[in-house]
């Protein structure tokens, strides 16, 4: 999902349990990053819960900046994209 100017895009996926541990999340993330870059987006943002270490690791491995929110229940992530 993108703002009207496509400067900021939000990334969200859900991989069903039966499809986890197959690298699908990484492939989808790579594809979404490609689309955002083609759109000329400046940054991509997302959230996950702090009890989702696999998703946090995926974000970290894809170069997202990771920061817990003030409540400590969510992790907000952001990746700057080239112009």
Backbone atoms as SQL, in Angstrom:
CREATE TABLE atoms (id INTEGER PRIMARY KEY, chain TEXT, resi INTEGER, resn TEXT, atom TEXT, x REAL, y REAL, z REAL);
INSERT INTO atoms VALUES
  (1, 'A', 1, 'UNK', 'N', 0.851, -1.152, 0.000),
  (2, 'A', 1, 'UNK', 'CA', 0.000, 0.000, 0.000),
  (3, 'A', 1, 'UNK', 'C', 0.912, 1.234, 0.000),
  (4, 'A', 2, 'UNK', 'N', 0.489, 2.249, -0.725),
  (5, 'A', 2, 'UNK', 'CA', 1.326, 3.443, -0.853),
  (6, 'A', 2, 'UNK', 'C', 0.518, 4.699, -0.598),
  (7, 'A', 3, 'UNK', 'N', 1.221, 5.756, -0.185),
  (8, 'A', 3, 'UNK', 'CA', 0.550, 7.053, -0.096),
  (9, 'A', 3, 'UNK', 'C', 0.303, 7.541, -1.529),
  (10, 'A', 4, 'UNK', 'N', -0.521, 8.563, -1.711),
  (11, 'A', 4, 'UNK', 'CA', -0.865, 8.993, -3.078),
  (12, 'A', 4, 'UNK', 'C', 0.342, 9.347, -3.952),
  (13, 'A', 5, 'UNK', 'N', 1.392, 9.861, -3.361),
  (14, 'A', 5, 'UNK', 'CA', 2.577, 10.226, -4.134),
  (15, 'A', 5, 'UNK', 'C', 3.574, 9.078, -4.269),
  (16, 'A', 6, 'UNK', 'N', 3.249, 7.965, -3.638),
  (17, 'A', 6, 'UNK', 'CA', 4.118, 6.778, -3.626),
  (18, 'A', 6, 'UNK', 'C', 5.499, 7.075, -3.056),
  (19, 'A', 7, 'UNK', 'N', 5.588, 8.041, -2.149),
  (20, 'A', 7, 'UNK', 'CA', 6.865, 8.306, -1.487),
  (21, 'A', 7, 'UNK', 'C', 7.109, 7.326, -0.362),
  (22, 'A', 8, 'UNK', 'N', 6.041, 6.983, 0.356),
  (23, 'A', 8, 'UNK', 'CA', 6.127, 6.014, 1.443),
  (24, 'A', 8, 'UNK', 'C', 5.187, 4.869, 1.135),
  (25, 'A', 9, 'UNK', 'N', 5.695, 3.653, 1.242),
  (26, 'A', 9, 'UNK', 'CA', 4.869, 2.470, 1.043),
  (27, 'A', 9, 'UNK', 'C', 4.890, 1.635, 2.310),
  (28, 'A', 10, 'UNK', 'N', 3.779, 0.988, 2.568),
  (29, 'A', 10, 'UNK', 'CA', 3.676, 0.122, 3.747),
  (30, 'A', 10, 'UNK', 'C', 3.689, -1.323, 3.281),
  (31, 'A', 11, 'UNK', 'N', 4.465, -2.122, 3.990),
  (32, 'A', 11, 'UNK', 'CA', 4.653, -3.530, 3.654),
  (33, 'A', 11, 'UNK', 'C', 3.976, -4.380, 4.715),
  (34, 'A', 12, 'UNK', 'N', 3.142, -5.319, 4.291),
  (35, 'A', 12, 'UNK', 'CA', 2.505, -6.249, 5.220),
  (36, 'A', 12, 'UNK', 'C', 2.216, -7.551, 4.494),
  (37, 'A', 13, 'UNK', 'N', 2.616, -8.659, 5.104),
  (38, 'A', 13, 'UNK', 'CA', 2.305, -9.968, 4.545),
  (39, 'A', 13, 'UNK', 'C', 1.930, -10.912, 5.679),
  (40, 'A', 14, 'UNK', 'N', 1.296, -11.987, 5.310),
  (41, 'A', 14, 'UNK', 'CA', 1.011, -13.074, 6.237),
  (42, 'A', 14, 'UNK', 'C', 1.291, -14.363, 5.488),
  (43, 'A', 15, 'UNK', 'N', 2.186, -15.164, 6.031),
  (44, 'A', 15, 'UNK', 'CA', 2.499, -16.456, 5.432),
  (45, 'A', 15, 'UNK', 'C', 1.839, -17.515, 6.312),
  (46, 'A', 16, 'UNK', 'N', 0.949, -18.283, 5.725),
  (47, 'A', 16, 'UNK', 'CA', 0.239, -19.331, 6.467),
  (48, 'A', 16, 'UNK', 'C', 1.234, -20.339, 7.038),
  (49, 'A', 17, 'UNK', 'N', 0.875, -20.920, 8.163),
  (50, 'A', 17, 'UNK', 'CA', 1.755, -21.867, 8.851),
  (51, 'A', 17, 'UNK', 'C', 2.280, -22.965, 7.923),
  (52, 'A', 18, 'UNK', 'N', 1.431, -23.475, 7.072),
  (53, 'A', 18, 'UNK', 'CA', 1.837, -24.571, 6.178),
  (54, 'A', 18, 'UNK', 'C', 2.937, -24.163, 5.201),
  (55, 'A', 19, 'UNK', 'N', 3.111, -22.867, 4.978),
  (56, 'A', 19, 'UNK', 'CA', 4.096, -22.380, 4.014),
  (57, 'A', 19, 'UNK', 'C', 5.324, -21.759, 4.668),
  (58, 'A', 20, 'UNK', 'N', 5.382, -21.774, 5.988),
  (59, 'A', 20, 'UNK', 'CA', 6.534, -21.183, 6.677),
  (60, 'A', 20, 'UNK', 'C', 7.748, -22.102, 6.588),
  (61, 'A', 21, 'UNK', 'N', 8.915, -21.535, 6.827),
  (62, 'A', 21, 'UNK', 'CA', 10.204, -22.235, 6.775),
  (63, 'A', 21, 'UNK', 'C', 10.571, -22.706, 5.375),
  (64, 'A', 22, 'UNK', 'N', 10.064, -22.018, 4.366),
  (65, 'A', 22, 'UNK', 'CA', 10.382, -22.356, 2.979),
  (66, 'A', 22, 'UNK', 'C', 11.030, -21.187, 2.243),
  (67, 'A', 23, 'UNK', 'N', 11.294, -20.088, 2.962),
  (68, 'A', 23, 'UNK', 'CA', 11.907, -18.919, 2.342),
  (69, 'A', 23, 'UNK', 'C', 10.928, -18.017, 1.618),
  (70, 'A', 24, 'UNK', 'N', 9.646, -18.307, 1.733),
  (71, 'A', 24, 'UNK', 'CA', 8.642, -17.539, 1.015),
  (72, 'A', 24, 'UNK', 'C', 8.612, -16.083, 1.465),
  (73, 'A', 25, 'UNK', 'N', 8.721, -15.831, 2.771),
  (74, 'A', 25, 'UNK', 'CA', 8.707, -14.459, 3.280),
  (75, 'A', 25, 'UNK', 'C', 9.827, -13.621, 2.694),
  (76, 'A', 26, 'UNK', 'N', 10.993, -14.207, 2.577),
  (77, 'A', 26, 'UNK', 'CA', 12.132, -13.501, 1.987),
  (78, 'A', 26, 'UNK', 'C', 11.913, -13.187, 0.522),
  (79, 'A', 27, 'UNK', 'N', 11.363, -14.139, -0.224),
  (80, 'A', 27, 'UNK', 'CA', 11.100, -13.917, -1.646),
  (81, 'A', 27, 'UNK', 'C', 10.039, -12.834, -1.843),
  (82, 'A', 28, 'UNK', 'N', 8.984, -12.886, -1.028),
  (83, 'A', 28, 'UNK', 'CA', 7.938, -11.866, -1.137),
  (84, 'A', 28, 'UNK', 'C', 8.504, -10.495, -0.783),
  (85, 'A', 29, 'UNK', 'N', 9.332, -10.441, 0.255),
  (86, 'A', 29, 'UNK', 'CA', 9.946, -9.175, 0.656),
  (87, 'A', 29, 'UNK', 'C', 10.811, -8.621, -0.469),
  (88, 'A', 30, 'UNK', 'N', 11.639, -9.457, -1.065),
  (89, 'A', 30, 'UNK', 'CA', 12.476, -9.012, -2.192),
  (90, 'A', 30, 'UNK', 'C', 11.614, -8.442, -3.313),
  (91, 'A', 31, 'UNK', 'N', 10.532, -9.133, -3.630),
  (92, 'A', 31, 'UNK', 'CA', 9.651, -8.690, -4.713),
  (93, 'A', 31, 'UNK', 'C', 8.980, -7.354, -4.368),
  (94, 'A', 32, 'UNK', 'N', 8.512, -7.213, -3.127),
  (95, 'A', 32, 'UNK', 'CA', 7.885, -5.957, -2.712),
  (96, 'A', 32, 'UNK', 'C', 8.887, -4.801, -2.739),
  (97, 'A', 33, 'UNK', 'N', 10.128, -5.061, -2.352),
  (98, 'A', 33, 'UNK', 'CA', 11.161, -4.032, -2.417),
  (99, 'A', 33, 'UNK', 'C', 11.424, -3.622, -3.868),
  (100, 'A', 34, 'UNK', 'N', 11.406, -4.580, -4.786),
  (101, 'A', 34, 'UNK', 'CA', 11.581, -4.267, -6.207),
  (102, 'A', 34, 'UNK', 'C', 10.445, -3.376, -6.716),
  (103, 'A', 35, 'UNK', 'N', 9.229, -3.722, -6.348),
  (104, 'A', 35, 'UNK', 'CA', 8.069, -2.925, -6.782),
  (105, 'A', 35, 'UNK', 'C', 8.172, -1.503, -6.229),
  (106, 'A', 36, 'UNK', 'N', 8.488, -1.389, -4.936),
  (107, 'A', 36, 'UNK', 'CA', 8.604, -0.064, -4.320),
  (108, 'A', 36, 'UNK', 'C', 9.681, 0.763, -5.017),
  (109, 'A', 37, 'UNK', 'N', 10.792, 0.138, -5.368),
  (110, 'A', 37, 'UNK', 'CA', 11.858, 0.853, -6.069),
  (111, 'A', 37, 'UNK', 'C', 11.397, 1.306, -7.453),
  (112, 'A', 38, 'UNK', 'N', 10.665, 0.438, -8.166),
  (113, 'A', 38, 'UNK', 'CA', 10.148, 0.816, -9.493),
  (114, 'A', 38, 'UNK', 'C', 9.188, 1.992, -9.398),
  (115, 'A', 39, 'UNK', 'N', 8.417, 2.039, -8.317),
  (116, 'A', 39, 'UNK', 'CA', 7.478, 3.137, -8.099),
  (117, 'A', 39, 'UNK', 'C', 8.203, 4.433, -7.757),
  (118, 'A', 40, 'UNK', 'N', 9.471, 4.353, -7.410),
  (119, 'A', 40, 'UNK', 'CA', 10.216, 5.536, -6.999),
  (120, 'A', 40, 'UNK', 'C', 9.973, 5.903, -5.542),
  (121, 'A', 41, 'UNK', 'N', 9.515, 4.941, -4.741),
  (122, 'A', 41, 'UNK', 'CA', 9.258, 5.197, -3.319),
  (123, 'A', 41, 'UNK', 'C', 10.552, 5.589, -2.614),
  (124, 'A', 42, 'UNK', 'N', 10.420, 6.465, -1.639),
  (125, 'A', 42, 'UNK', 'CA', 11.569, 6.917, -0.858),
  (126, 'A', 42, 'UNK', 'C', 11.829, 6.036, 0.359),
  (127, 'A', 43, 'UNK', 'N', 10.747, 5.431, 0.884),
  (128, 'A', 43, 'UNK', 'CA', 10.923, 4.572, 2.057),
  (129, 'A', 43, 'UNK', 'C', 9.791, 3.560, 2.138),
  (130, 'A', 44, 'UNK', 'N', 10.090, 2.462, 2.807),
  (131, 'A', 44, 'UNK', 'CA', 9.106, 1.419, 3.036),
  (132, 'A', 44, 'UNK', 'C', 9.032, 1.179, 4.545),
  (133, 'A', 45, 'UNK', 'N', 7.823, 1.089, 5.071),
  (134, 'A', 45, 'UNK', 'CA', 7.620, 0.941, 6.508),
  (135, 'A', 45, 'UNK', 'C', 6.766, -0.291, 6.778),
  (136, 'A', 46, 'UNK', 'N', 6.906, -0.816, 8.004),
  (137, 'A', 46, 'UNK', 'CA', 6.118, -1.979, 8.414),
  (138, 'A', 46, 'UNK', 'C', 6.139, -2.066, 9.932),
  (139, 'A', 47, 'UNK', 'N', 5.300, -2.958, 10.450),
  (140, 'A', 47, 'UNK', 'CA', 5.263, -3.250, 11.884),
  (141, 'A', 47, 'UNK', 'C', 5.124, -4.747, 12.075),
  (142, 'A', 48, 'UNK', 'N', 5.622, -5.220, 13.192),
  (143, 'A', 48, 'UNK', 'CA', 5.372, -6.588, 13.631),
  (144, 'A', 48, 'UNK', 'C', 5.368, -6.573, 15.150),
  (145, 'A', 49, 'UNK', 'N', 4.981, -7.665, 15.735),
  (146, 'A', 49, 'UNK', 'CA', 4.981, -7.748, 17.194),
  (147, 'A', 49, 'UNK', 'C', 6.360, -8.167, 17.691),
  (148, 'A', 50, 'UNK', 'N', 6.660, -7.800, 18.915),
  (149, 'A', 50, 'UNK', 'CA', 7.976, -8.125, 19.482),
  (150, 'A', 50, 'UNK', 'C', 8.159, -9.629, 19.678),
  (151, 'A', 51, 'UNK', 'N', 7.059, -10.374, 19.685),
  (152, 'A', 51, 'UNK', 'CA', 7.161, -11.828, 19.859),
  (153, 'A', 51, 'UNK', 'C', 7.225, -12.560, 18.515),
  (154, 'A', 52, 'UNK', 'N', 7.680, -11.881, 17.478),
  (155, 'A', 52, 'UNK', 'CA', 7.820, -12.484, 16.153),
  (156, 'A', 52, 'UNK', 'C', 9.280, -12.381, 15.698),
  (157, 'A', 53, 'UNK', 'N', 10.171, -13.136, 16.349),
  (158, 'A', 53, 'UNK', 'CA', 11.600, -12.994, 16.049),
  (159, 'A', 53, 'UNK', 'C', 11.977, -13.359, 14.621),
  (160, 'A', 54, 'UNK', 'N', 11.241, -14.248, 13.993),
  (161, 'A', 54, 'UNK', 'CA', 11.578, -14.621, 12.612),
  (162, 'A', 54, 'UNK', 'C', 11.320, -13.458, 11.656),
  (163, 'A', 55, 'UNK', 'N', 10.245, -12.729, 11.880),
  (164, 'A', 55, 'UNK', 'CA', 9.966, -11.576, 11.015),
  (165, 'A', 55, 'UNK', 'C', 10.950, -10.449, 11.295),
  (166, 'A', 56, 'UNK', 'N', 11.299, -10.265, 12.554),
  (167, 'A', 56, 'UNK', 'CA', 12.288, -9.248, 12.895),
  (168, 'A', 56, 'UNK', 'C', 13.623, -9.581, 12.230),
  (169, 'A', 57, 'UNK', 'N', 13.996, -10.857, 12.238),
  (170, 'A', 57, 'UNK', 'CA', 15.235, -11.281, 11.580),
  (171, 'A', 57, 'UNK', 'C', 15.153, -11.053, 10.069),
  (172, 'A', 58, 'UNK', 'N', 13.996, -11.319, 9.476),
  (173, 'A', 58, 'UNK', 'CA', 13.818, -11.082, 8.050),
  (174, 'A', 58, 'UNK', 'C', 14.028, -9.607, 7.737),
  (175, 'A', 59, 'UNK', 'N', 13.407, -8.731, 8.543),
  (176, 'A', 59, 'UNK', 'CA', 13.603, -7.298, 8.342),
  (177, 'A', 59, 'UNK', 'C', 15.071, -6.926, 8.479),
  (178, 'A', 60, 'UNK', 'N', 15.716, -7.427, 9.508),
  (179, 'A', 60, 'UNK', 'CA', 17.130, -7.112, 9.739),
  (180, 'A', 60, 'UNK', 'C', 17.971, -7.580, 8.534),
  (181, 'A', 61, 'UNK', 'N', 17.709, -8.782, 8.053),
  (182, 'A', 61, 'UNK', 'CA', 18.472, -9.329, 6.922),
  (183, 'A', 61, 'UNK', 'C', 18.235, -8.574, 5.622),
  (184, 'A', 62, 'UNK', 'N', 17.147, -7.833, 5.543),
  (185, 'A', 62, 'UNK', 'CA', 16.841, -7.051, 4.346),
  (186, 'A', 62, 'UNK', 'C', 17.169, -5.569, 4.524),
  (187, 'A', 63, 'UNK', 'N', 17.901, -5.241, 5.587),
  (188, 'A', 63, 'UNK', 'CA', 18.413, -3.886, 5.751),
  (189, 'A', 63, 'UNK', 'C', 17.452, -2.862, 6.324),
  (190, 'A', 64, 'UNK', 'N', 16.393, -3.311, 6.975),
  (191, 'A', 64, 'UNK', 'CA', 15.463, -2.381, 7.612),
  (192, 'A', 64, 'UNK', 'C', 16.047, -1.882, 8.931),
  (193, 'A', 65, 'UNK', 'N', 15.771, -0.627, 9.268),
  (194, 'A', 65, 'UNK', 'CA', 16.069, -0.099, 10.600),
  (195, 'A', 65, 'UNK', 'C', 14.938, -0.561, 11.510),
  (196, 'A', 66, 'UNK', 'N', 15.282, -1.090, 12.666),
  (197, 'A', 66, 'UNK', 'CA', 14.300, -1.690, 13.570),
  (198, 'A', 66, 'UNK', 'C', 14.292, -0.920, 14.870),
  (199, 'A', 67, 'UNK', 'N', 13.074, -0.544, 15.323),
  (200, 'A', 67, 'UNK', 'CA', 12.963, 0.155, 16.600),
  (201, 'A', 67, 'UNK', 'C', 11.656, -0.250, 17.285),
  (202, 'A', 68, 'UNK', 'N', 11.746, -0.606, 18.571),
  (203, 'A', 68, 'UNK', 'CA', 10.532, -0.923, 19.329),
  (204, 'A', 68, 'UNK', 'C', 9.694, 0.331, 19.521),
  (205, 'A', 69, 'UNK', 'N', 8.370, 0.162, 19.565),
  (206, 'A', 69, 'UNK', 'CA', 7.514, 1.317, 19.850),
  (207, 'A', 69, 'UNK', 'C', 7.554, 1.611, 21.346),
  (208, 'A', 70, 'UNK', 'N', 6.897, 2.664, 21.766),
  (209, 'A', 70, 'UNK', 'CA', 6.965, 3.086, 23.168),
  (210, 'A', 70, 'UNK', 'C', 6.294, 2.094, 24.117),
  (211, 'A', 71, 'UNK', 'N', 5.297, 1.354, 23.648),
  (212, 'A', 71, 'UNK', 'CA', 4.631, 0.355, 24.493),
  (213, 'A', 71, 'UNK', 'C', 5.467, -0.905, 24.665),
  (214, 'A', 72, 'UNK', 'N', 6.356, -1.161, 23.722),
  (215, 'A', 72, 'UNK', 'CA', 7.165, -2.364, 23.775),
  (216, 'A', 72, 'UNK', 'C', 6.468, -3.589, 23.212),
  (217, 'A', 73, 'UNK', 'N', 5.270, -3.422, 22.651),
  (218, 'A', 73, 'UNK', 'CA', 4.520, -4.548, 22.102),
  (219, 'A', 73, 'UNK', 'C', 4.775, -4.720, 20.600),
  (220, 'A', 74, 'UNK', 'N', 5.134, -3.629, 19.945),
  (221, 'A', 74, 'UNK', 'CA', 5.354, -3.659, 18.502),
  (222, 'A', 74, 'UNK', 'C', 6.778, -3.241, 18.167),
  (223, 'A', 75, 'UNK', 'N', 7.196, -3.651, 17.005),
  (224, 'A', 75, 'UNK', 'CA', 8.456, -3.218, 16.432),
  (225, 'A', 75, 'UNK', 'C', 8.101, -2.501, 15.138),
  (226, 'A', 76, 'UNK', 'N', 8.577, -1.283, 14.998),
  (227, 'A', 76, 'UNK', 'CA', 8.380, -0.520, 13.776),
  (228, 'A', 76, 'UNK', 'C', 9.671, -0.586, 12.979),
  (229, 'A', 77, 'UNK', 'N', 9.531, -0.803, 11.693),
  (230, 'A', 77, 'UNK', 'CA', 10.719, -0.910, 10.846),
  (231, 'A', 77, 'UNK', 'C', 10.587, 0.044, 9.659),
  (232, 'A', 78, 'UNK', 'N', 11.726, 0.439, 9.158),
  (233, 'A', 78, 'UNK', 'CA', 11.770, 1.360, 8.024),
  (234, 'A', 78, 'UNK', 'C', 13.015, 1.091, 7.222),
  (235, 'A', 79, 'UNK', 'N', 12.866, 1.203, 5.922),
  (236, 'A', 79, 'UNK', 'CA', 14.027, 1.083, 5.027),
  (237, 'A', 79, 'UNK', 'C', 13.964, 2.235, 4.042),
  (238, 'A', 80, 'UNK', 'N', 15.047, 2.998, 3.990),
  (239, 'A', 80, 'UNK', 'CA', 15.172, 4.073, 3.006),
  (240, 'A', 80, 'UNK', 'C', 15.517, 3.439, 1.670),
  (241, 'A', 81, 'UNK', 'N', 14.879, 3.927, 0.633),
  (242, 'A', 81, 'UNK', 'CA', 15.126, 3.419, -0.720),
  (243, 'A', 81, 'UNK', 'C', 15.795, 4.502, -1.536),
  (244, 'A', 82, 'UNK', 'N', 16.575, 4.097, -2.523),
  (245, 'A', 82, 'UNK', 'CA', 17.255, 5.057, -3.391),
  (246, 'A', 82, 'UNK', 'C', 16.267, 5.853, -4.217),
  (247, 'A', 83, 'UNK', 'N', 16.670, 7.044, -4.597),
  (248, 'A', 83, 'UNK', 'CA', 15.781, 7.890, -5.400),
  (249, 'A', 83, 'UNK', 'C', 15.984, 7.663, -6.862);
